[in-house]
Amino acid sequence: MAAVLTIAAVVLALSDQPRVQAAPVDLLTSSVVGTDGRTYTATNHLVREARPSRHHTPKEWLLAWAGDETPSGSAASATSTGAHHAAVGTTGDPDFLAVIDVTKGSPDYGKVVNTVTMSPVTGNEPHHLQYIWHKGQRLFAHGIFSDITYVLDASRLPQIKLVGINLSADTPCGSLPDASWVLDDGTAYVSYMGGPDVAGPCRYPNGEVRNGNGFGGTPGEVVRIGPDGRTLAEIPADRPEGDSTGTCGSKPQVTPATCANPHGIQVREDLDLMVVSDFAEARNYLDPTSEVVDPYLLRDTIRTFDIKNRNAPRLRSVSHLPEGPRVDQLPAFSEPRMVMENAVTHKRRHKGVFASTMAGGAIFYTPDITVKNPQWREIFDDTTAYRAFDTTGLLTGSNSGGSWLQVSLDDRFLFHAVMGSDPRQPRDVNSGMLYVLDIQKLLAAGRDVRCKIDTVAEVSTGGVEPDCPALMGVVPLRDAVSPLVGVGPHWGAVDNFGPTPGRGGKLREQERIDRVATSNYFVGQSGIDGDHRVCLIDIARNGRPTLDSTFRDEYSDLPCVSFNRAQWPHGATGNARPHGVLFVVADADLH
């Protein structure tokens, strides 16, 4: 794929944005040619600097990968014949990366200074970027419905350049690219949650064959993508013999049965291990009217892979999370259901891994991911965090929408975003949240972990064992706007740069995390939307989180940046839905 950069300084006359005068914008377009012979482009709409400075100040940026807001239910779910989502096309408003100034003390703090629009494909349903960014890495932006991964260069922020593209035809044995972990060599492992593009047997490049039930179905896979966007390896996520027939359902049923629908994907390169968490057979939930409640379509499995051979990871283990102590609930909402995320520790002396469930609303832990068959235990329930602010007592972990999960780089804290997506709760009560757990005692216990949520009382009060995580604080985030279910944050990112400049005024990466970002949007076609805000949350040295009320929308002047607006740097395209977020710094501003 040859990358071409063309630059045209064009002033766009943007108008009609209430209370804000349109700023002139410079266009910079880059393009690549995909394996299908078509040209794909990314166009920067750079707002000309309103406050020119005589001296360059290093900037920190937050990227938000966003899609156009479309009416709920307007797109039909993918079918077992391999058809792509009906919303994908080449007309309509473009999907884009928003570049937001998050430099503390900047006069443009909270301002969208660039939108990078993708063409010609629209309706990608922008999903995740990688979990964390380090200097020299590409950006991997996934379009879950288009089955496309855009690879971008952020070295000259706020400008971004398209340098590669990975298309649906480049990964025939998997669909729905979800999340990615970038390795030290610049390549990325990407979780493909859905089945092969076409139902039936699919032959992997290594000669292995798996039987799948089609696009968005089962089984998914893991793909290694190069920094130029090329597929380096397609890796089966399950064994040829499949998983447990009794607990791994699919529609239509795959034979042999398998729970392999990878969502969360994190890597410990120092241990040569990759951890993948299975979510659900997703296409069954891409219709707001869906009433699918089969618990065995919601996965409870976590997989570990030996990645010594980076292009040929070997599946080592498949673990089922244990049931918890909750009572009087639908089986589909029991604690181990819908394993959305896993989160690795970072220090070499620590080998533990965490996992969170979306339907189950609980957090699990295994102290040593290197063993042949990791044993998991529940160590926290979202119900405990709700008790910190919900005076009604109605909100629980059951179907709470537990989502983003990340361990701080110094292994002190665990950050967790919860949507608050239980449709059984009153609209004025339902709430999302971001909470922080102190996990130092848990990790210090090594393999001798005692913490375990195994009584009904511990569901609401936390574990009684001395090594259980301590709740350091909760930030409620609720949606008073959207008529759909889904009121709080789904995704997030840690700021691994911090406010303290290094030598020469440049920024530096650091292990201590003093703020995180969240985005309030899931997948509108599922019936779970959100209020489309991106918020910053400060993290004190003791782990206590507080909403950054100085990070305000440039139009409404309310806390958080709202993507519900008439005007963008690229035009009057109206409301947008932000999903993946990521802190990034230009190479020249970073040690």
Secondary structure as the mmCIF struct_conf table of DSSP 4:
data_model
#
loop_
_struct_conf.conf_type_id
_struct_conf.id
_struct_conf.beg_label_comp_id
_struct_conf.beg_label_asym_id
_struct_conf.beg_label_seq_id
_struct_conf.end_label_comp_id
_struct_conf.end_label_asym_id
_struct_conf.end_label_seq_id
STRN STRN1 ALA A 3 ALA A 8
TURN_TY1_P TURN_TY1_P1 PRO A 18 ARG A 19
BEND BEND1 VAL A 20 VAL A 20
HELX_LH_PP_P HELX_LH_PP_P1 GLN A 21 PRO A 24
STRN STRN2 VAL A 25 VAL A 33
TURN_TY1_P TURN_TY1_P2 THR A 35 ASP A 36
BEND BEND2 GLY A 37 GLY A 37
STRN STRN3 THR A 39 VAL A 47
HELX_LH_PP_P HELX_LH_PP_P2 ARG A 48 GLU A 49
BEND BEND3 ALA A 50 ARG A 51
BEND BEND4 ARG A 54 HIS A 55
STRN STRN4 TRP A 61 ASP A 68
TURN_TY1_P TURN_TY1_P3 SER A 72 GLY A 73
BEND BEND5 ALA A 75 ALA A 75
HELX_LH_PP_P HELX_LH_PP_P3 ALA A 76 ALA A 78
TURN_TY1_P TURN_TY1_P4 SER A 80 THR A 81
HELX_LH_PP_P HELX_LH_PP_P4 ALA A 83 HIS A 85
TURN_TY1_P TURN_TY1_P5 ALA A 86 ALA A 87
STRN STRN5 GLY A 89 GLY A 89
BEND BEND6 THR A 90 ASP A 93
HELX_LH_PP_P HELX_LH_PP_P5 PRO A 94 ASP A 95
STRN STRN6 PHE A 96 ASP A 101
TURN_TY1_P TURN_TY1_P6 LYS A 104 GLY A 105
TURN_TY1_P TURN_TY1_P7 PRO A 107 GLY A 110
STRN STRN7 VAL A 112 SER A 119
BEND BEND7 PRO A 120 PRO A 120
STRN STRN8 THR A 122 THR A 122
STRN STRN9 PRO A 126 PRO A 126
BEND BEND8 TYR A 131 TYR A 131
TURN_TY1_P TURN_TY1_P8 LYS A 135 GLY A 136
HELX_LH_PP_P HELX_LH_PP_P6 GLN A 137 ARG A 138
STRN STRN10 LEU A 139 GLY A 143
TURN_TY1_P TURN_TY1_P9 ILE A 144 ASP A 147
STRN STRN11 ILE A 148 ASP A 153
TURN_TY1_P TURN_TY1_P10 SER A 155 PRO A 158
STRN STRN12 LYS A 161 ASN A 166
HELX_RH_3T_P HELX_RH_3T_P1 SER A 168 ASP A 170
TURN_TY1_P TURN_TY1_P11 PRO A 172 CYS A 173
STRN STRN13 SER A 175 VAL A 182
TURN_TY1_P TURN_TY1_P12 ASP A 184 ASP A 185
BEND BEND9 GLY A 186 GLY A 186
STRN STRN14 ALA A 188 GLY A 194
STRN STRN15 GLY A 195 GLY A 195
BEND BEND10 ASP A 197 ALA A 199
STRN STRN16 GLY A 200 ARG A 203
TURN_TY1_P TURN_TY1_P13 PRO A 205 ASN A 206
BEND BEND11 GLY A 207 GLY A 207
STRN STRN17 VAL A 209 GLY A 212
STRN STRN18 PHE A 215 PHE A 215
TURN_TY1_P TURN_TY1_P14 GLY A 216 GLY A 216
BEND BEND12 GLY A 217 THR A 218
STRN STRN19 GLU A 221 ILE A 225
TURN_TY1_P TURN_TY1_P15 PRO A 227 ASP A 228
BEND BEND13 GLY A 229 GLY A 229
STRN STRN20 THR A 231 PRO A 236
BEND BEND14 ALA A 237 ASP A 238
TURN_TY1_P TURN_TY1_P16 PRO A 240 GLU A 241
BEND BEND15 ASP A 243 ASP A 243
TURN_TY1_P TURN_TY1_P17 THR A 245 THR A 247
BEND BEND16 LYS A 251 PRO A 252
HELX_LH_PP_P HELX_LH_PP_P7 GLN A 253 VAL A 254
BEND BEND17 THR A 255 PRO A 256
STRN STRN21 PRO A 262 ARG A 268
HELX_RH_3T_P HELX_RH_3T_P2 GLU A 269 LEU A 271
TURN_TY1_P TURN_TY1_P18 ASP A 272 ASP A 272
STRN STRN22 LEU A 273 ASP A 278
STRN STRN23 ALA A 280 ALA A 280
HELX_RH_3T_P HELX_RH_3T_P3 ALA A 282 TYR A 285
BEND BEND18 LEU A 286 ASP A 287
TURN_TY1_P TURN_TY1_P19 PRO A 288 THR A 289
HELX_RH_3T_P HELX_RH_3T_P4 PRO A 295 LEU A 297
STRN STRN24 LEU A 298 LEU A 298
STRN STRN25 THR A 301 ASP A 306
BEND BEND19 LYS A 308 ASN A 309
TURN_TY1_P TURN_TY1_P20 ARG A 310 ASN A 311
BEND BEND20 ALA A 312 ALA A 312
STRN STRN26 ARG A 314 HIS A 320
HELX_LH_PP_P HELX_LH_PP_P8 LEU A 321 GLU A 323
BEND BEND21 PRO A 325 PRO A 325
BEND BEND22 ASP A 328 GLN A 329
HELX_RH_3T_P HELX_RH_3T_P5 PRO A 331 PHE A 333
BEND BEND23 SER A 334 SER A 334
TURN_TY1_P TURN_TY1_P21 GLU A 335 PRO A 336
BEND BEND24 ARG A 337 ARG A 337
STRN STRN27 VAL A 339 VAL A 344
BEND BEND25 LYS A 347 LYS A 347
TURN_TY1_P TURN_TY1_P22 ARG A 348 ARG A 349
STRN STRN28 LYS A 351 LYS A 351
STRN STRN29 VAL A 353 THR A 357
TURN_TY1_P TURN_TY1_P23 MET A 358 GLY A 360
STRN STRN30 ALA A 362 THR A 366
BEND BEND26 PRO A 367 PRO A 367
STRN STRN31 ASP A 368 ASP A 368
TURN_TY1_P TURN_TY1_P24 ILE A 369 THR A 370
BEND BEND27 VAL A 371 ASN A 373
STRN STRN32 ARG A 377 ASP A 381
HELX_RH_AL_P HELX_RH_AL_P1 ASP A 382 TYR A 386
TURN_TY1_P TURN_TY1_P25 ARG A 387 PHE A 389
BEND BEND28 THR A 391 GLY A 393
BEND BEND29 GLY A 397 GLY A 397
TURN_TY1_P TURN_TY1_P26 SER A 398 ASN A 399
STRN STRN33 GLY A 402 VAL A 407
TURN_TY1_P TURN_TY1_P27 LEU A 409 ASP A 410
BEND BEND30 ASP A 411 ARG A 412
STRN STRN34 PHE A 413 VAL A 418
TURN_TY1_P TURN_TY1_P28 PRO A 423 ARG A 424
BEND BEND31 GLN A 425 GLN A 425
TURN_TY1_P TURN_TY1_P29 ARG A 427 VAL A 429
STRN STRN35 GLY A 432 ASP A 438
HELX_RH_AL_P HELX_RH_AL_P2 GLN A 440 ALA A 444
TURN_TY1_P TURN_TY1_P30 ALA A 445 ARG A 447
BEND BEND32 THR A 455 THR A 455
HELX_RH_AL_P HELX_RH_AL_P3 VAL A 456 THR A 461
BEND BEND33 GLU A 465 GLU A 465
TURN_TY1_P TURN_TY1_P31 PRO A 466 ASP A 467
BEND BEND34 CYS A 468 CYS A 468
HELX_LH_PP_P HELX_LH_PP_P9 PRO A 469 PRO A 469
STRN STRN36 ALA A 470 LEU A 477
BEND BEND35 ALA A 480 VAL A 481
BEND BEND36 PRO A 483 LEU A 484
STRN STRN37 VAL A 485 VAL A 485
BEND BEND37 GLY A 488 GLY A 488
STRN STRN38 TRP A 491 VAL A 494
BEND BEND38 PHE A 497 PHE A 497
BEND BEND39 PRO A 499 PRO A 499
HELX_RH_3T_P HELX_RH_3T_P6 ARG A 503 GLY A 505
STRN STRN39 LEU A 507 LEU A 507
BEND BEND40 GLU A 511 GLU A 511
STRN STRN40 ARG A 515 SER A 519
STRN STRN41 VAL A 523 VAL A 523
HELX_RH_3T_P HELX_RH_3T_P7 GLY A 524 SER A 526
TURN_TY1_P TURN_TY1_P32 GLY A 527 GLY A 527
STRN STRN42 ILE A 528 ILE A 528
STRN STRN43 ARG A 533 ILE A 539
TURN_TY1_P TURN_TY1_P33 ARG A 541 ASN A 542
STRN STRN44 PRO A 545 LEU A 547
TURN_TY1_P TURN_TY1_P34 SER A 549 THR A 550
BEND BEND41 PHE A 551 PHE A 551
STRN STRN45 ARG A 552 ARG A 552
TURN_TY1_P TURN_TY1_P35 GLU A 554 SER A 556
STRN STRN46 PRO A 559 CYS A 560
STRN STRN47 VAL A 561 SER A 562
BEND BEND42 PHE A 563 PHE A 563
BEND BEND43 ALA A 566 ALA A 566
STRN STRN48 TRP A 568 TRP A 568
TURN_TY1_P TURN_TY1_P36 PRO A 569 HIS A 570
STRN STRN49 GLY A 571 GLY A 571
BEND BEND44 ALA A 572 ALA A 572
STRN STRN50 ALA A 576 VAL A 584
HELX_RH_3T_P HELX_RH_3T_P8 ASP A 587 ASP A 589
STRN STRN51 LEU A 590 LEU A 590
#
